[in-house]
Each structure stands twice: as structure tokens, then as C-alpha cells.
Amino acid sequence: MEIYFQADGGDSFILFSKTHWMTLFVIVGIIVLIFLFRRVLRKQPINNIVRIWLAAILIISEISLHSWLWRIGEWTIQYSLPFHLSSISILLSAALLLTKSYSLFEFTYFAGVGSALQAMITPDISAYTFPHFRYVHFFISHGGIVVANLYMVLVEKYKPTAKSVWKAFLYLNVYTIFVFLLNYFIEGNYMYISKKPVNPSILDYLGPWPLYILPLEVIAFITFLILYVPFWLFDRFGKR
């Protein structure tokens, strides 16, 4: 088991490799199963049990990451606190499952699912591949965000509104301001808004710091709109 938790991942991650595709198919398969069994999942006590288990998986995945970083000596206050958008989305999605708060859903559906989908399509884990812990954790945590929020859509019948898009965008910007100030005081780089990540990313095509933040705002808003489109189409044409 030692090799699965070591700091050096060994084999490098290959984008859209067989392993990558199979991982994405597993996550899609879980979502399909939730859709197929949505009526069963609405019944008690199954509903409570599944929501609690999904929330536990998200929380344990976040705790396990901090334990691993501490174990290999790479946990730092500048980079390891749960203030990246993915980390805060994991915790808020777990809270959503436990509380069924619609206000949380309005944020986690857009900011959480949007960032998680982008992360899973182009993962920032170049040094790790299956079955290394970092690879498994990455897809469980990010896939868990998507599964948690689509569970609320498919099983609990939650639907975002046009107003939700603007609320989520406002909340994201307020949170970004908070993180920017935090980065300044602790010399961190949470959400990569203080400098670009070391590994190649979409930010490399958006200009130097701080100019790339403005295109990121546009990308985020367009992503939110795309996530809202299925609900807009259903409201407009689905009931005819």
C-alpha cells in the first residue's frame, strides 16, 4: 500500500487515456443509476441513508487529502487550507446533502458543478494516475460534487432559476474577494487568483496576471448559463 500513498506518483496522468475515460464513465454511470432509481431514492429511510453516505464520502475525501499532505510533509497554510473553489464546494455540497438547503444548492450547483466538470475534463494531477491515492481522491471529490448536486435535482426535484444564476455569480465574486485578501495576508494562491498555477492550464491562454481574472469571470458566467439551459428549456417546452 505504501506506493499508493507516496509523494511521487510514479506514472504520469495522460489526458483522455483509457483510464481517464473509464473514470468519467463510472461517474456518469452513478448519475444514470440515480436517475433510474430516483423514485426509490425518494422513499424513507433510503433517502436519508443515501444522503448521509454521500455527504460522508465528501467529508472523508477532504479529510483524507489533508492527512496525505501532512504525511508527505507538503501541508502548508499557504496552499492547503480548504479555500480553493473545489474544496469549499466539497464541504458545501456535503452540507447541502445533510440540510437540503436550497440556498446552498443555488451556489453549489453552479459554482461547484461548473468547476468540478472543468477539473475532471482537464485534471490538474499531471504526476498521478490510477491507482495512486491522489488520482482516486481527485475524482471521488470532484465527481462527488457533481453527484451530490444532481442527486438534489433528480431525487429532491431542486431546480435553479434565472435569479439563481445571478445569485451564484454574486456569491462567487464575494468569495473571490475574500480569498484574494486571504492570499495577500498569508502569501497564498487559493483559486489561482494571485498567480497562475505551475502546471499548464487554460489560464496560460488568458493573458498575464491580473488580466486573466476578467476572462475567468466571463468563462464562469457562461458556464453558469450553460448549466441553467436544461432547466430553462424544460420550463419553456417540457410542459407542453
Backbone bond lengths (Angstrom), bond angles and torsions (degrees), N, CA, C in turn:
res aa  C-N    CA-C-N  psi(-1)  N-CA   C-N-CA  omega(-1)  CA-C   N-CA-C  phi
1 M - - - 1.458 - - 1.526 112.08 -
2 E 1.325 116.69 -20.06 1.463 120.45 -175.12 1.521 111.35 -57.59
3 I 1.330 117.33 -39.77 1.465 120.91 -176.11 1.523 111.82 -65.11
4 Y 1.346 117.31 -27.34 1.458 120.58 -177.79 1.520 112.91 -76.28
5 F 1.343 117.47 -16.61 1.453 121.28 -177.07 1.521 112.92 -115.52
6 Q 1.319 117.81 4.59 1.459 120.25 -177.17 1.525 110.60 -70.70
7 A 1.332 115.22 159.73 1.463 120.19 -178.37 1.521 111.32 -66.44
8 D 1.332 117.17 -38.62 1.458 121.99 178.79 1.520 108.65 -85.29
9 G 1.329 116.82 121.03 1.459 120.12 -176.18 1.502 115.34 -74.69
10 G 1.317 117.64 -12.08 1.464 119.40 -178.22 1.518 110.20 81.80
11 D 1.331 116.76 -110.44 1.467 120.74 179.08 1.526 110.36 -66.98
12 S 1.329 116.16 143.71 1.458 121.48 -179.30 1.519 111.34 -85.16
13 F 1.323 115.80 153.29 1.457 121.34 176.31 1.526 109.51 -71.40
14 I 1.334 116.23 136.86 1.462 121.99 177.99 1.521 108.56 -115.82
15 L 1.326 115.83 118.50 1.457 121.34 -177.84 1.522 111.04 -61.68
16 F 1.337 115.89 130.92 1.465 124.03 178.98 1.530 112.96 58.26
17 S 1.312 114.86 31.79 1.458 119.96 172.01 1.524 108.58 -76.80
18 K 1.329 116.47 175.77 1.460 120.91 177.67 1.523 110.56 -58.88
19 T 1.327 116.83 -41.11 1.461 121.29 179.22 1.520 111.05 -63.10
20 H 1.323 116.34 -43.95 1.466 120.84 179.61 1.524 110.83 -62.36
21 W 1.331 117.02 -47.46 1.468 120.90 -179.60 1.530 111.31 -62.81
22 M 1.318 117.51 -42.65 1.456 120.63 -179.12 1.526 110.87 -63.37
23 T 1.328 116.24 -38.31 1.464 120.03 178.01 1.521 110.65 -63.18
24 L 1.327 116.97 -45.09 1.461 120.74 178.82 1.523 111.00 -63.63
25 F 1.339 117.41 -38.31 1.467 121.07 179.31 1.527 111.13 -64.70
26 V 1.334 116.85 -36.94 1.474 120.49 177.94 1.528 110.07 -62.02
27 I 1.322 116.44 -44.56 1.468 120.61 -179.85 1.527 110.48 -64.85
28 V 1.334 116.61 -43.66 1.465 120.13 176.63 1.528 110.40 -61.86
29 G 1.337 116.46 -39.67 1.456 120.93 179.39 1.517 112.22 -61.04
30 I 1.334 117.02 -39.85 1.471 121.34 178.10 1.530 110.06 -63.13
31 I 1.334 116.10 -41.77 1.470 120.33 179.19 1.529 110.42 -65.03
32 V 1.317 116.98 -40.44 1.469 120.82 178.09 1.526 110.11 -62.44
33 L 1.326 117.36 -41.91 1.465 121.03 178.79 1.527 111.15 -63.10
34 I 1.325 116.79 -39.37 1.460 120.18 177.07 1.523 110.05 -61.80
35 F 1.321 116.42 -40.98 1.468 120.47 178.64 1.531 111.09 -64.77
36 L 1.311 116.42 -45.32 1.466 120.35 -177.47 1.528 112.17 -65.83
37 F 1.327 116.99 -34.50 1.464 121.26 -177.02 1.533 111.87 -106.17
38 R 1.336 117.17 21.48 1.468 121.35 -175.38 1.528 112.67 -58.16
39 R 1.333 117.84 -37.04 1.469 120.26 -179.61 1.520 111.04 -69.64
40 V 1.325 116.62 -38.12 1.466 120.46 177.21 1.523 110.12 -66.18
41 L 1.324 116.37 -39.53 1.464 121.27 -177.21 1.527 112.65 -70.39
42 R 1.323 117.43 -13.80 1.466 120.34 177.72 1.526 112.11 -81.80
43 K 1.303 117.27 -13.95 1.456 121.47 -177.32 1.529 110.36 -84.33
44 Q 1.324 114.83 150.82 1.457 120.98 175.82 1.527 109.65 -95.35
45 P 1.341 120.48 146.95 1.476 125.35 5.18 1.526 113.60 -89.62
46 I 1.343 117.61 5.42 1.469 120.83 -176.38 1.516 111.23 -57.27
47 N 1.333 116.68 -42.52 1.461 121.14 -177.58 1.526 111.26 -57.58
48 N 1.316 116.38 -50.84 1.469 120.28 -179.51 1.523 111.68 -63.44
49 I 1.328 116.47 -42.26 1.468 120.61 -178.01 1.525 110.65 -62.09
50 V 1.329 117.36 -46.35 1.466 121.13 -177.88 1.523 110.97 -66.20
51 R 1.329 116.66 -43.23 1.464 119.15 179.93 1.528 111.53 -63.09
52 I 1.331 116.41 -41.73 1.464 119.98 179.54 1.525 111.01 -65.63
53 W 1.330 116.74 -40.88 1.469 120.08 179.21 1.529 111.57 -65.90
54 L 1.319 117.26 -42.17 1.468 120.02 178.14 1.526 110.46 -63.30
55 A 1.329 116.78 -42.26 1.460 120.47 178.24 1.525 110.81 -63.72
56 A 1.330 116.52 -41.00 1.467 120.71 179.43 1.523 111.15 -62.69
57 I 1.334 116.56 -41.08 1.465 120.54 178.84 1.524 110.52 -60.63
58 L 1.331 117.15 -43.09 1.458 120.71 179.47 1.525 111.48 -64.17
59 I 1.319 116.38 -45.82 1.465 120.49 -178.87 1.529 111.44 -65.41
60 I 1.330 116.30 -44.00 1.468 120.40 179.73 1.524 111.01 -64.41
61 S 1.336 116.41 -37.00 1.471 119.45 179.51 1.524 110.75 -62.95
62 E 1.331 116.94 -39.69 1.465 120.23 179.47 1.525 110.60 -69.36
63 I 1.327 117.21 -42.79 1.466 120.74 178.61 1.523 110.63 -63.28
64 S 1.334 116.20 -39.89 1.468 120.00 -178.31 1.524 111.54 -64.24
65 L 1.339 116.77 -35.51 1.467 119.80 178.46 1.524 110.57 -63.65
66 H 1.332 116.72 -45.20 1.458 119.86 179.82 1.531 110.95 -65.48
67 S 1.327 117.09 -35.98 1.469 120.71 177.54 1.518 110.65 -64.73
68 W 1.333 116.14 -41.19 1.475 120.29 -179.69 1.524 110.59 -67.37
69 L 1.326 116.83 -44.99 1.459 119.88 179.26 1.528 111.11 -61.14
70 W 1.331 116.17 -39.81 1.461 120.35 178.26 1.524 110.63 -65.85
71 R 1.331 115.74 -39.99 1.473 121.57 -176.91 1.521 111.85 -64.78
72 I 1.342 117.26 -38.16 1.458 120.08 -177.86 1.532 111.49 -92.25
73 G 1.334 116.77 3.88 1.452 120.76 175.97 1.511 115.56 77.35
74 E 1.346 117.39 25.70 1.464 120.21 -177.76 1.527 113.07 -116.05
75 W 1.344 117.01 8.53 1.466 118.87 177.55 1.517 109.05 -77.76
76 T 1.332 116.35 124.40 1.461 121.43 177.54 1.520 109.11 -137.50
77 I 1.306 116.00 152.64 1.458 120.21 179.16 1.523 111.20 -68.10
78 Q 1.342 116.90 -24.58 1.461 120.72 -178.74 1.532 113.21 -74.32
79 Y 1.339 117.64 -24.95 1.462 118.60 -172.77 1.531 114.64 -133.96
80 S 1.330 119.05 -8.30 1.460 120.44 -170.37 1.520 115.80 -110.66
81 L 1.306 118.91 -7.33 1.458 120.44 177.32 1.532 109.35 -67.45
82 P 1.323 118.34 153.81 1.479 120.34 -176.05 1.525 113.25 -80.13
83 F 1.348 115.94 58.93 1.451 119.84 -178.58 1.525 113.44 -114.34
84 H 1.334 117.63 -3.67 1.459 118.61 169.63 1.517 107.79 -64.47
85 L 1.308 117.79 154.26 1.464 121.04 -177.56 1.520 111.25 -59.34
86 S 1.331 117.09 -36.79 1.469 119.79 179.78 1.522 110.79 -66.20
87 S 1.331 117.32 -42.20 1.465 121.00 -178.86 1.524 111.65 -65.25
88 I 1.318 116.93 -47.17 1.461 119.31 -179.77 1.520 110.38 -67.01
89 S 1.339 117.44 -32.02 1.465 120.79 177.87 1.524 111.45 -68.81
90 I 1.329 116.48 -35.15 1.473 120.72 176.37 1.526 109.76 -61.17
91 L 1.321 116.70 -49.22 1.461 120.98 -177.35 1.526 111.60 -67.48
92 L 1.332 116.68 -41.11 1.462 119.80 179.78 1.521 111.71 -70.65
93 S 1.336 117.69 -33.07 1.465 120.41 176.84 1.523 110.75 -67.98
94 A 1.331 116.43 -36.62 1.468 120.21 174.87 1.523 109.99 -63.72
95 A 1.339 116.46 -43.30 1.463 120.34 177.54 1.526 110.94 -63.76
96 L 1.315 116.87 -37.65 1.470 121.55 177.06 1.522 111.08 -59.11
97 L 1.325 116.42 -46.52 1.458 120.58 -179.98 1.521 111.86 -61.69
98 L 1.321 116.50 -37.39 1.464 120.75 -176.22 1.522 112.31 -79.96
99 T 1.332 117.33 -35.42 1.464 120.65 -174.81 1.525 113.58 -102.48
100 K 1.333 116.32 -19.84 1.474 121.99 -176.38 1.530 110.95 59.01
101 S 1.329 115.54 34.44 1.462 121.24 -179.18 1.531 110.57 -75.15
102 Y 1.321 116.63 121.52 1.464 120.16 179.11 1.529 110.89 -68.06
103 S 1.314 116.94 -33.82 1.473 119.96 179.04 1.523 111.10 -62.59
104 L 1.321 117.19 -40.07 1.467 120.33 175.09 1.517 110.32 -64.74
105 F 1.320 116.46 -41.14 1.462 120.54 -179.86 1.518 111.43 -58.80
106 E 1.330 117.53 -39.42 1.465 120.48 -178.67 1.522 111.51 -59.93
107 F 1.330 116.56 -31.96 1.470 119.49 178.45 1.519 111.60 -86.44
108 T 1.338 117.19 -49.62 1.472 120.00 -173.24 1.521 112.42 -67.87
109 Y 1.339 117.40 -30.89 1.462 118.33 179.18 1.516 110.85 -64.31
110 F 1.311 116.98 -45.96 1.465 119.86 -176.85 1.531 112.03 -82.33
111 A 1.333 117.47 -56.73 1.464 120.05 -176.19 1.520 111.51 -72.33
112 G 1.327 117.07 -41.69 1.457 120.63 -177.47 1.518 113.08 -72.10
113 V 1.335 116.16 -54.02 1.469 119.92 -178.80 1.525 110.47 -65.09
114 G 1.330 116.94 -41.48 1.472 119.88 -179.88 1.513 112.34 -59.55
115 S 1.329 116.95 -46.51 1.463 120.11 -179.40 1.520 111.32 -72.12
116 A 1.341 117.69 -35.92 1.467 121.06 -178.72 1.522 111.41 -67.45
117 L 1.323 117.26 -41.08 1.467 120.30 178.84 1.523 110.80 -62.93
118 Q 1.327 116.12 -45.21 1.461 119.65 178.76 1.521 110.45 -62.12
119 A 1.343 116.42 -40.61 1.465 120.67 -178.54 1.523 111.49 -65.38
120 M 1.333 117.45 -40.02 1.469 120.08 -178.24 1.531 112.10 -73.20
121 I 1.321 116.40 -29.78 1.468 119.21 178.82 1.528 110.33 -74.34
122 T 1.329 116.84 -39.19 1.472 121.12 177.79 1.524 108.77 -128.31
123 P 1.329 118.71 75.98 1.466 122.44 -174.31 1.530 113.37 -65.31
124 D 1.335 115.16 142.70 1.458 121.56 176.80 1.533 109.25 -95.85
125 I 1.332 115.73 56.88 1.476 121.41 -178.78 1.532 108.82 -135.45
126 S 1.301 116.51 49.24 1.464 121.63 -171.88 1.524 113.93 -57.58
127 A 1.342 118.24 -26.26 1.466 121.10 -175.37 1.526 113.06 -92.67
128 Y 1.337 117.82 0.93 1.469 119.62 -173.88 1.526 111.14 -133.30
129 T 1.324 115.03 142.41 1.454 120.25 174.02 1.530 108.55 -141.61
130 F 1.308 116.51 173.58 1.469 120.93 -178.92 1.522 110.06 -63.51
131 P 1.359 118.51 138.42 1.473 128.27 8.02 1.518 114.35 -102.35
132 H 1.333 119.01 28.90 1.458 120.11 -179.56 1.527 110.53 -60.95
133 F 1.335 115.76 146.75 1.462 121.44 -179.06 1.519 112.14 -52.81
134 R 1.326 116.98 -43.44 1.472 120.41 -174.72 1.528 110.69 -63.05
135 Y 1.315 117.17 -37.17 1.464 121.11 178.27 1.523 110.09 -67.35
136 V 1.332 115.86 -49.74 1.464 120.81 -178.57 1.524 110.32 -61.33
137 H 1.330 116.64 -45.09 1.457 120.38 179.61 1.523 111.09 -61.32
138 F 1.319 116.79 -43.98 1.463 121.15 -176.16 1.519 110.81 -56.77
139 F 1.326 116.98 -47.85 1.464 119.55 -175.23 1.524 112.54 -80.29
140 I 1.327 117.71 -28.38 1.465 118.87 174.39 1.525 110.22 -67.11
141 S 1.321 116.41 -44.37 1.461 119.92 -177.40 1.529 111.90 -69.46
142 H 1.335 116.76 -48.67 1.465 118.85 -178.89 1.529 111.60 -72.26
143 G 1.326 116.03 -40.72 1.457 118.88 175.43 1.510 111.01 -63.89
144 G 1.336 116.86 -34.25 1.457 121.42 178.83 1.518 112.69 -63.64
145 I 1.319 117.03 -35.43 1.470 120.64 176.79 1.522 110.05 -61.79
146 V 1.326 116.21 -46.18 1.460 120.87 -179.54 1.527 110.32 -65.59
147 V 1.321 116.93 -46.75 1.462 121.41 -179.40 1.533 110.67 -60.81
148 A 1.331 117.17 -44.44 1.463 121.04 -178.30 1.524 111.55 -60.01
149 N 1.319 116.17 -45.93 1.466 119.55 -176.80 1.520 112.30 -73.71
150 L 1.326 117.76 -36.34 1.460 119.50 176.72 1.523 110.96 -73.04
151 Y 1.317 117.62 -25.82 1.468 120.62 171.94 1.532 109.25 -60.79
152 M 1.332 116.07 -43.86 1.468 119.58 179.22 1.524 111.39 -65.91
153 V 1.335 117.14 -31.62 1.461 120.79 178.27 1.529 110.87 -74.38
154 L 1.321 116.23 -50.14 1.465 121.00 -172.37 1.527 113.34 -78.57
155 V 1.319 116.37 -37.54 1.463 120.39 -175.73 1.528 111.74 -95.92
156 E 1.333 116.27 -48.13 1.463 120.31 -176.45 1.523 112.67 -89.30
157 K 1.334 117.08 -4.06 1.467 123.34 175.71 1.525 113.24 63.55
158 Y 1.330 116.52 33.25 1.456 120.33 175.67 1.526 109.17 -75.58
159 K 1.331 116.23 140.50 1.461 121.20 177.91 1.525 109.52 -136.56
160 P 1.326 117.40 126.85 1.465 118.99 174.05 1.526 109.95 -73.73
161 T 1.305 116.30 157.42 1.454 122.08 176.76 1.532 109.27 -114.16
162 A 1.331 115.28 174.95 1.465 119.05 176.45 1.527 109.78 -61.07
163 K 1.318 116.19 -35.75 1.465 120.35 177.66 1.518 110.97 -64.46
164 S 1.344 116.22 -31.95 1.467 120.41 179.98 1.525 110.88 -62.98
165 V 1.327 116.63 -35.23 1.469 120.67 179.38 1.521 109.81 -59.07
166 W 1.321 116.18 -48.46 1.463 120.42 -178.54 1.520 111.64 -68.76
167 K 1.320 116.89 -38.33 1.467 120.20 178.63 1.526 110.54 -63.53
168 A 1.337 116.72 -44.25 1.468 120.42 -179.97 1.519 110.57 -63.87
169 F 1.338 116.33 -40.12 1.466 120.24 179.91 1.526 110.60 -66.08
170 L 1.338 116.45 -38.89 1.466 120.41 177.34 1.525 110.33 -65.70
171 Y 1.339 117.09 -47.34 1.467 120.76 179.52 1.524 111.05 -59.45
172 L 1.333 116.59 -40.34 1.455 120.48 -179.58 1.515 111.23 -63.32
173 N 1.323 117.05 -40.96 1.458 120.38 -179.78 1.520 112.03 -70.65
174 V 1.330 117.38 -36.86 1.467 120.07 175.58 1.524 109.62 -63.41
175 Y 1.324 115.91 -42.73 1.465 120.20 178.84 1.529 110.45 -65.37
176 T 1.320 117.18 -38.59 1.466 121.37 179.36 1.527 110.98 -62.28
177 I 1.333 116.58 -40.58 1.469 120.25 177.48 1.525 110.14 -62.18
178 F 1.331 115.86 -43.58 1.468 120.11 177.58 1.531 110.96 -59.41
179 V 1.329 116.32 -46.19 1.463 120.81 -178.29 1.530 110.54 -66.76
180 F 1.317 117.17 -37.31 1.467 120.52 178.61 1.532 110.07 -60.99
181 L 1.321 116.70 -44.10 1.469 120.25 178.33 1.525 110.88 -66.53
182 L 1.331 116.44 -39.50 1.460 120.41 177.34 1.524 110.61 -61.11
183 N 1.319 116.66 -45.28 1.464 120.88 178.09 1.525 111.27 -58.18
184 Y 1.326 115.63 -39.85 1.469 119.97 -177.96 1.531 110.95 -63.77
185 F 1.318 116.39 -42.99 1.468 120.09 -174.76 1.526 113.24 -78.41
186 I 1.337 118.10 -29.79 1.471 119.02 -177.76 1.531 111.72 -109.43
187 E 1.359 116.60 3.29 1.465 122.34 -179.45 1.539 110.79 59.48
188 G 1.324 115.12 43.18 1.456 120.97 178.07 1.519 112.01 -100.97
189 N 1.320 115.64 -172.00 1.467 120.05 179.09 1.530 110.23 -147.26
190 Y 1.320 115.68 44.67 1.454 119.71 178.32 1.524 110.30 -65.42
191 M 1.343 114.86 140.79 1.466 123.99 -176.60 1.535 112.30 64.20
192 Y 1.330 117.47 7.79 1.475 123.25 178.52 1.529 112.09 55.59
193 I 1.329 116.28 35.84 1.462 118.73 179.73 1.523 112.21 -98.48
194 S 1.331 117.41 -2.62 1.468 120.70 176.14 1.520 112.06 -100.19
195 K 1.331 115.69 -25.47 1.464 122.01 174.07 1.521 108.14 -167.17
196 K 1.328 115.98 164.79 1.452 120.08 -178.94 1.524 110.88 -73.06
197 P 1.352 116.96 152.26 1.471 118.82 175.31 1.511 110.94 -66.86
198 V 1.321 116.55 157.67 1.465 121.44 -179.28 1.519 110.90 -66.08
199 N 1.333 116.58 -42.97 1.462 120.70 -179.27 1.522 110.95 -72.94
200 P 1.328 118.12 151.86 1.469 121.20 177.21 1.529 111.17 -56.92
201 S 1.333 115.95 139.80 1.456 120.72 -179.94 1.517 109.17 -154.82
202 I 1.336 115.73 177.01 1.461 120.82 178.97 1.523 111.56 -62.81
203 L 1.329 116.90 -22.45 1.466 120.24 179.93 1.519 111.91 -64.10
204 D 1.325 116.96 -24.07 1.464 120.50 179.76 1.528 111.99 -64.07
205 Y 1.342 116.84 -19.65 1.462 121.09 -177.81 1.532 112.30 -101.75
206 L 1.329 116.96 3.85 1.463 119.77 -173.28 1.517 113.58 -109.95
207 G 1.335 117.05 11.38 1.453 119.98 177.31 1.513 112.90 96.39
208 P 1.342 117.00 174.98 1.468 121.51 -178.45 1.521 111.60 -75.36
209 W 1.347 115.00 166.89 1.471 119.57 173.58 1.530 108.81 -72.27
210 P 1.335 120.45 140.04 1.476 127.55 1.60 1.518 113.30 -95.84
211 L 1.361 117.08 10.78 1.457 120.04 -173.88 1.523 112.80 -63.10
212 Y 1.352 117.09 -29.13 1.460 118.07 -176.88 1.530 112.87 -69.43
213 I 1.335 117.36 -12.61 1.470 119.91 179.85 1.528 111.02 -67.74
214 L 1.327 117.51 -36.35 1.471 120.28 179.87 1.529 112.08 -64.88
215 P 1.347 120.05 -48.09 1.469 118.62 174.53 1.524 113.22 -60.49
216 L 1.333 117.29 -32.11 1.465 120.34 176.90 1.521 110.86 -63.59
217 E 1.326 116.62 -36.25 1.462 120.87 176.72 1.528 109.91 -61.92
218 V 1.319 115.89 -44.15 1.469 120.58 -179.71 1.519 110.39 -64.98
219 I 1.336 116.59 -44.25 1.460 120.83 179.68 1.529 110.75 -61.36
220 A 1.329 115.63 -42.30 1.467 120.01 179.84 1.521 110.64 -62.08
221 F 1.328 117.31 -44.73 1.463 120.14 -178.05 1.531 111.26 -67.18
222 I 1.326 116.75 -40.25 1.466 120.13 177.52 1.524 110.14 -63.57
223 T 1.338 116.55 -40.09 1.463 120.64 177.28 1.521 110.69 -60.81
224 F 1.322 117.20 -43.45 1.461 121.32 178.56 1.532 110.41 -60.36
225 L 1.329 116.46 -42.17 1.464 120.23 -179.94 1.530 110.85 -64.22
226 I 1.329 116.07 -41.91 1.471 119.97 179.44 1.528 110.32 -62.24
227 L 1.331 117.27 -40.19 1.459 120.98 179.31 1.526 111.73 -68.56
228 Y 1.327 116.33 -24.75 1.464 119.72 179.22 1.527 112.45 -84.74
229 V 1.307 118.13 -24.85 1.473 122.51 -174.94 1.531 113.52 -51.59
230 P 1.353 120.69 -46.95 1.477 119.13 -179.93 1.525 113.19 -56.57
231 F 1.316 117.87 -36.76 1.466 121.34 -179.99 1.521 110.53 -73.86
232 W 1.328 116.55 -37.72 1.460 120.81 176.97 1.523 110.25 -64.19
233 L 1.321 117.17 -42.97 1.467 120.73 178.87 1.528 111.43 -64.38
234 F 1.344 116.25 -40.54 1.464 119.30 179.66 1.523 111.26 -65.48
235 D 1.335 116.24 -42.64 1.465 119.33 179.20 1.518 111.62 -64.92
236 R 1.310 116.71 -32.68 1.461 120.71 -175.84 1.512 113.00 -83.88
237 F 1.357 115.98 -40.05 1.469 119.14 -173.24 1.531 114.08 -121.01
238 G 1.340 117.72 -18.15 1.456 119.70 -171.81 1.512 114.78 -70.98
239 K 1.317 118.28 -24.38 1.449 121.35 -175.63 1.522 113.47 -94.51
240 R 1.315 117.05 3.05 1.469 120.24 -178.60 1.537 110.45 -80.69
